[in-house]
Amino acid sequence: MGDDKRLCDVQEMSASEMRVYEAVASLDVDRREATLPEIAAMVQLPDETVRRCLDMLCRGGRLVQRGETYLLGPHDWGLEY
């Protein structure tokens, strides 16, 4: 199965991808865009691991990259943190 298809189902995300996604989502609650160093500090993973997760999440449409920052991709659910 291709990487893009793998992200169609949230249950198919790796634990690292889920942690990275949740970090971006928690910043989104405050209307803040996330940077790689900020996410890496939040999830306590190496920058390279976070970068791979961000790339996968962007390819799957879960996140959108805007320059050096990341935002949630289109979704139809609310967040409660």
KOLGU-94727 format. One record per atom (N, C-alpha, C): residue in one letter; z, x, y. Coordinates in pm, whole numbers, plus 32768, in hexadecimal, padded with zeros to 4 digits. Layout:
REM residues N
AZXY...
This chain:
REM residues 81
M800080557F8BM800080008000M80008059807BG7FB0803A80E1G7FA88089815BG8025807D81AFD803B80DE8206D80B180DE825BD80B9806282B2D8049803882EED804A7FC38346D80747F4682FAK80417F338281K80637EBE8232K80F57EC08209R812B7F3881F2R81B47F4581C6R82157F0B822CL81F37F0E82ACL824C7EDC8313L823F7E46832BC81EA7E0382E2C81DB7D7382F4C825C7D2A82D1D82A77D5C8272D83227D1C8245D83977D75826CV83F47D3F82BAV84667D8E82E9V84B67DC68273Q84B57D848202Q84FE7DB5818DQ84BF7E328152E84457E51817AE83FF7EC88148E84157F4181A3M845C7F308212M84777FA1826BM84DE7FFD822BS84CF80808242S853380DF8211S85B380CF8263A861E81068230A869E81008278A8693814682FFS864C81B58304S863B81FE8382S85E881AD83E5E857C816F83B5E852A811B840DE857B80A88444M85CF806B83F1M86227FFC841FM8685802B8489R86C4809E8473R872380D384D6R86DF80ED855BV866881298557V861E814685D1V85F780C48616Y85C4806585CBY859D7FE48604Y86157F9F8647E86877F9F8603E86FE7F5E863AE872E7FA486B9A871F802886C0A87458070873AA86ED804487AFV866A803C8798V860F800F8801V86307F7F8828A864C7F2B87C5A866D7E9F87E1A86ED7E928832S87517EE58814S87CF7EDC885ES87BC7F0488F0L87657F64890AL87477F898994L86F67F1D89D9D86A07ED9898DD864E7E6E89C5D86A47DFB89F8V87167DE589BAV87717D7B89E7V87967D918A7AD87A67E108A9FD87C67E348B29D87497E4D8B7DR86D57E298B47R86547E3B8B8BR86387ECF8BA6R86657F268B4AR86507FB58B57R85E77FE28AF4E858E803B8B21E852E80788AC8E857180EF8A85A854F810A8A08A8590817389BAA853D81F289B9T857F826489C0T853D82E589B3T85648323892EL8512837F88FDL852D83C0887EL85B78403887DP85DB845388E2P865F849488DDP86D2842E88DCE86C383C38926E872A835B892BE8738831788A2I86C882F88864I86CB82B887E0I870883178779A86DD8395877AA871183F7871AA87A884058726A87DB840487A1A886C840D87B5A88B283908781M8875831C8796M88B1829E876AM88B9829586D2V884F82BE868FV884882AD85FDV8875832A85B2Q888E839585FBQ88BD841385C1Q886084458552L87DF84478573L8778847D851BL872C84E98567P86F08548851FP86A185B08563P862A857485AFD860485B6861CD85948587866ED8517856E861BE84F885C985BEE847E85BB856EE8482853D8517T84F4851D84DFT850384A3848FT84F0842984E8V852E842C855DV852083BB85BBV849083AE85E7R844D841C8602R83BF8418862CR836983D885BFR838083FE8541R833483C184D2R834E832B84CBC83CB830484D9C83ED827584D5C83AB822A8549L83B1826585C1L837382258635L82DD8215861FD829C827C85EAD820C827485CDD81EE8203856CM823C81FA8500M82288191849CM823F810684DAL82A880F98526L82C980788563L825F804F85C9C822980AD8611C81BD808E8670C813D80678626R811A80B285BDR80A3808F856ER80B080058531G81287FE0850AG813E7F5C84CEG814E7EEC8533G814D7F0E85B6G81567EA7861DG81E47E7D8641R82477EB98602R82D27E948620R83007ECC86A6L82C97F4186CDL82E97F7F874EL82687F9C8798V82757FAB881BV82047FCF8871V822D804B88BFQ81D680B088BFQ81F18128890DQ81B681198997R8205813C89FCR81D7813B8A87R81F981C48AC1G8198821E8AC0G81B382A78AEDG821682E88A8EE828783128AC3E82EF83548A74E835C82F28A48T834882708A5DT83AE820D8A3AT837981AA89D3Y83D781628996Y83B68101892DY83F7807C894CL83AD8011892EL83DB7F888943L83C57F3988C3L84077EC888B8L83ED7E708846L835F7E3B884FG831F7E2D87DDG829D7DEE87D7G82AD7D5787DDP82407D0E87D9P82487C7C87DCP829B7C468767H82F07BE68784H83437BA7871DH83667B1A874BD83917AC886EED83B07A3C870FD843F7A1986EDW84987A758701W85267A5E86E6W85787A968757G85F17A668766G864C7A9787CDG86AB7AFF8795L86E77B4A87EEL87487BB187C7L87D37B8987F9E88357B9F87A4E88BE7B8887CEE890F7C0287A8Y892F7C57880BY89807CCE87F4Y89FD7CC38845
